[in-house]
């Protein structure tokens, strides 16, 4: 696949999830998203209302995380958080699955958790974050199947706060598992053009990145 750096912009959710994010930084994030043509702007739920207002009439989509970054909140809490984010203008939801329940074999709880968020999202796409660095290959496959069966629109590699980020191997496995009808989002540690392109070549059709401007502007020193 051959894509110029700027051609990657429509694949990218421009992301700011650090705890100390300020309104001024959000405004800059939104301005960059509009300027470069990023697909979405992904922020914490308390900030998605501001982002939604800032992006009104523009192409980038407001995206909120839910149950972030641990995924350990109760299903009812995640559902409520989702409904609140949607009411504030979120048009996509990136939720963290209950990793403890999944690792412990309580797959019915994981499925119920995802399904509750999908219902609360009122038809807007839900992306389920697996935190693949904590999972074996067999677990990645099983988690993908649970999420898809529960109505998820995307499966996503990582929060960016875990022990590792996206890998080509994980993305390739996720794509092979979910087929062509479900999205795959690669996030965590994607900071260069080469990494972003490698994820797309492996099967990702969305990238989550905070280094989005560097990726598409060819200012990261990689010669693009």
NORDABEL-V948020 format. One record per residue. N is the residue number from 1. RES is the residue in one letter. D_LAST is the distance of its C-alpha to the last C-alpha in whole Angstrom. Layout:
BEGIN
<<N,RES,D_LAST> <N,RES,D_LAST>>
END
This chain:
BEGIN
<<1,X,15> <2,X,12> <3,X,11> <4,X,8> <5,X,7> <6,X,10> <7,X,12> <8,X,13> <9,X,15> <10,X,18> <11,X,18> <12,X,18> <13,X,21> <14,X,20> <15,X,22> <16,X,24> <17,X,27> <18,X,28> <19,X,32> <20,X,32> <21,X,30> <22,X,31> <23,X,32> <24,X,30> <25,X,27> <26,X,27> <27,X,27> <28,X,24> <29,X,23> <30,X,24> <31,X,23> <32,X,19> <33,X,20> <34,X,22> <35,X,19> <36,X,16> <37,X,18> <38,X,18> <39,X,21> <40,X,23> <41,X,24> <42,X,26> <43,X,28> <44,X,32> <45,X,35> <46,X,36> <47,X,33> <48,X,33> <49,X,35> <50,X,34> <51,X,30> <52,X,32> <53,X,34> <54,X,31> <55,X,29> <56,X,32> <57,X,32> <58,X,28> <59,X,26> <60,X,25> <61,X,27> <62,X,29> <63,X,29> <64,X,31> <65,X,32> <66,X,35> <67,X,37> <68,X,34> <69,X,33> <70,X,36> <71,X,37> <72,X,41> <73,X,42> <74,X,45> <75,X,44> <76,X,46> <77,X,44> <78,X,41> <79,X,43> <80,X,44> <81,X,40> <82,X,39> <83,X,41> <84,X,41> <85,X,37> <86,X,38> <87,X,41> <88,X,38> <89,X,36> <90,X,33> <91,X,32> <92,X,31> <93,X,32> <94,X,31> <95,X,34> <96,X,34> <97,X,36> <98,X,39> <99,X,38> <100,X,42> <101,X,43> <102,X,41> <103,X,41> <104,X,45> <105,X,46> <106,X,46> <107,X,44> <108,X,47> <109,X,46> <110,X,42> <111,X,43> <112,X,45> <113,X,42> <114,X,40> <115,X,42> <116,X,43> <117,X,40> <118,X,39> <119,X,43> <120,X,42> <121,X,39> <122,X,41> <123,X,39> <124,X,35> <125,X,33> <126,X,33> <127,X,31> <128,X,32> <129,X,30> <130,X,32> <131,X,30> <132,X,30> <133,X,29> <134,X,33> <135,X,34> <136,X,35> <137,X,33> <138,X,37> <139,X,37> <140,X,33> <141,X,35> <142,X,38> <143,X,36> <144,X,34> <145,X,37> <146,X,39> <147,X,37> <148,X,37> <149,X,40> <150,X,41> <151,X,39> <152,X,35> <153,X,33> <154,X,30> <155,X,30> <156,X,27> <157,X,26> <158,X,27> <159,X,28> <160,X,25> <161,X,28> <162,X,30> <163,X,29> <164,X,26> <165,X,23> <166,X,22> <167,X,22> <168,X,21> <169,X,25> <170,X,26> <171,X,24> <172,X,25> <173,X,29> <174,X,29> <175,X,27> <176,X,30> <177,X,33> <178,X,32> <179,X,32> <180,X,30> <181,X,32> <182,X,31> <183,X,27> <184,X,25> <185,X,23> <186,X,21> <187,X,21> <188,X,22> <189,X,19> <190,X,16> <191,X,14> <192,X,10> <193,X,8> <194,X,10> <195,X,13> <196,X,13> <197,X,12> <198,X,15> <199,X,17> <200,X,17> <201,X,18> <202,X,21> <203,X,22> <204,X,21> <205,X,21> <206,X,21> <207,X,19> <208,X,20> <209,X,18> <210,X,19> <211,X,15> <212,X,14> <213,X,13> <214,X,10> <215,X,9> <216,X,9> <217,X,8> <218,X,5> <219,X,8> <220,X,8> <221,X,8> <222,X,6> <223,X,4> <224,X,0>>
END
